[in-house]
Amino acid sequence: MWPSGFWHVPSRRSLPRRDPETRLADRFRPPLPPARARGSPGNLVMAAAAHCHRSVQVSADVRAVADAVADKGESMVVNRYVALGDSFTEGVGDDDPSRPNGVRGWADRVAEQLAVGNPDFRYANLAIRGRLMDQVLDEQLQPAIDLEPDLVTIYAGGNDIMRKGIDIDAMIGRYDAALSRLRATGATVVVFTAYDTGWAPVFRLLRGRIAVYNELLREVAENRGLTVLDYWRLRGYDDMRMWSFDRLHMSPAGHARMAAEVLDVLGLPHAIDVPALGPAPTIDDATRRREDREWVRSFLLPWFSRRIKGTSSGDGLTAKWPQPVGVEEFAGDTAAGDPAAAARS
């Protein structure tokens, strides 16, 4: 049972009148642009996937287009995939004791799909939880370039947004320079906007900052020719079953959905099953209060303690897969000799 109560908001319509910072975020949410094709079936898929709003189940129309592209043999082929970032990309919230750092995550799930039918495929994941933007760039950028990937995913800055006194313009300026270096390698580079916290008490206080970060990142992506997975616009993540006990990281269901979104925005067919969750269970007030107290004790207080001490949840950890590995290694027992079956799990 995923925690609720403290975060419980029945719907967007029931939210109280929003404060000025929240209303500022709405000003930065641009209307959906028309899909633009740039001359290849793959780009048609990316345009369709990027602007298709789903609730929980991946759009059948986008899947059909991706399958059609695959049938024609025109979808991109990925032989080396490198993932960079923080806890989002490391896979925190998707527990798997058999894997390094004890997590699986959406990037592993994407890699499992990319490995299907491609014995040459290799995957590296350099992400470490708790890393700030500058740490991601200082520690992971050059190693990623040295690995000569043809696909890169990167998300950074989420931990910075939660810090006081952050200069978002300066941070995005540094991000832009790093993304330019990644794009110069010739790799396809996927970046992520941050998700819309407007539905979530506590974290919705950050909504204005997140909206500014997202709009600046969209401009960088447009200028650099990057692929954007617009997390802010994804529907269905305002459900606590998509989130781990800490209410900050995605649950296994959230990671599976994210893996499907990444493959869809790239126009790549996949077999990831993202079932509809159905109505959320009803939680009585006493259970909510008990879960809220447990959340404060097990997550919020330790988080504040680390801020005071200047420590991080990632201290002492190393990257899961610092060097490219094949599916037999990174999927382990999950693959069981059948990466296609593993990717559906």
Secondary structure by P-SEA (a helix, b strand, c coil): cccccccccccccccccccaaaaaaaaaccccccccccccaaaaaaaaaaaccccccccaaaaaaaaaaaaacccccccbbbbbbccccccccccccccccccccaaaaaaaaaacccccbbbbbcccccccaaaaaaccaaaaaaacccbbbbbcccccccccccaaaaaaaaaaaaaaaaaaaccbbbbbcccccccccccccaaaaaaaaaaaaaaaaaaacccccccccccccccccccccccccccaaaaaaaaaaaaaaaccccccccccccccccccaaaaaaaaaaaaaccaaaaaaaaaacccccccccccccccccccccccccccccaaaaaac
